[in-house]
């Protein structure tokens, strides 16, 4: 069985299936490992994780406020102590988002690190691709939070937040991670090496 499995994995025809299978295994493994680590209160680096969580929440809050104000020109009402961002919606009421610790990018950062450190590929490219992915994940989260607020402003209603938060932008967030992984697989892990042509033989003149 082991020999058969190794043969299947090494067969170039099965490369796509093997890559996707490994991706799913790593994604699900991290999910359950993270839940277990949460239950253990991030032992043994609880203090460091708490500081990183606070920093990431404050970073996301400031970035979202800047984008909503300077890019979209939205008149905001904010409460920095609770990280609330509110704005008038089209019905004349207020729509708001609260950036809680679980809204920050920390889990997705760790998810990305876990995936990319364990997934095969050249380390010389991982050295820059992983940090670039962390930056993209952060700004994807900014788009997500801003999008949730702006959807509520455009379509105020009791279910808009849940639709935007649980479906639209959650799918968008993980789609971006999936596309970055696809880029890694196609451009770096499975990149075809150019065929070298021999220059030793010279054409004969007869």
JOHUCOR-V422354 format. One record per helix or strand of 2 or more residues. SS is the DSSP state (helix for helix, strand for strand). FROM is the first residue (numbers start at 1). TO is the last residue. If there is no record, write none. Layout:
ss & from & to
SS & FROM & TO
SS & FROM & TO
This chain:
ss & from & to
helix & 2 & 10
helix & 12 & 39
helix & 46 & 71
strand & 77 & 79
strand & 84 & 88
strand & 94 & 98
helix & 101 & 103
helix & 106 & 118
helix & 123 & 154
helix & 160 & 189
